C-alpha cells in the first residue's frame, strides 16, 4: 500500500544481516511494508554502468558535493533514487560507503533534494541503500523496519503525505 506519491524500495545490500538468502530478504522486505525490492545483482550493475535511470545521493555527495542536478531530472529521466544519509565526519574526500546512515541521521540535504525532485513530477521509487556494517550486526527485520520508518517520516516532512 503506497503511503505517498513516492514508493519505497529496499536495496538488499541494506539487510546483509547474517547469512540470509534472497528469499528471506524478500520476506523481510515485504513484512516490513516496502513497496518493492532491489536485489543487488549483476544486471543492476550493468544497467547502472550504462548510465541507466539511477541516481544515488551518497555518490552525488562524494562526486561534486552538490545536488542542483536533481532539479533537472524527472519521471522521463530517472526511475530510481538510492536514498541514504551521511555523517559530518569524516570529510567528503575520506568518507566511504560503510558510513552511510539511515535518512535523517546525517547531514545530507534530503528534504531539499526530495522537494526539488518532487517538483519535477518524479514519481519513481526511493531505494534505501546502506552499506553500514553496524546495521548488518542487527536483525534484518529491525533494519528493514527502521529504514522504512525513516523513509516514511522523511517523505511526510517533505510532502505532507
Secondary structure, 3 states (H helix, E strand, C coil): CCCCCCEEEEEHHHHCCCCCCHHHHHHHHHHHCCCEEECCCHHHHHHHHCCCCEEEHHHHHHHCCCCHHHHHCCCCCCCEEEECEECCCCCCCCCCHHHEECCCCCCCCHHHHHHHHHHCCCCCEEEECCCCHHHHCCCHHHHHHHHHHHHHHHHHHHHCC
